[in-house]
Every structure is written in structure tokens, then in C-alpha cells.
């Protein structure tokens, strides 16, 4: 199979400014589902998202796609 045929068979990549595929986080105060209220470009192609809880108005900011942040989180237990 040629390289052109392989590229044609692959699904198109989402645009760089499309929203992340993951669900918004839960609120740390009331455990409600938060909503994205602001999306800003960050350094090195990352995105800085601000979330707001509609129940208690708690806010959280998260950077997504930052290559320096990739190994920050520990793996889940049991994996």
C-alpha cells in the first residue's frame, strides 16, 4: 500500500483550535460538572482553559497540551 493511500484512509486530524476531547473536570467544592468559560493560547502551542462551576461559582484554570507538564501526574494505582 502506498503512502498516499495510507494517508487517504486515515481520519482527518481535528483543527488545532478544537476543544479537547476529555470531559470538563468535577468541581473541587461541590463535585458538580464544570464548564469551560475561557480558552486562551498558552506557550509552546498549549491551551489555557478556565472552568467555572455553575452551582457554586468555583473557578479552576488548567493548561492542556504543555509538553513540560506531560510527566507531572503520577500513574493511577493498579496500572
Secondary structure, DSSP 8 states (H G I E B T S, - for coil): --HHHHHHHS-----TTS--SS---B-TTT--BEEEEEEEE-GGG-EEEEEEETTT--EEEEEES-GGGTT-S---TT-
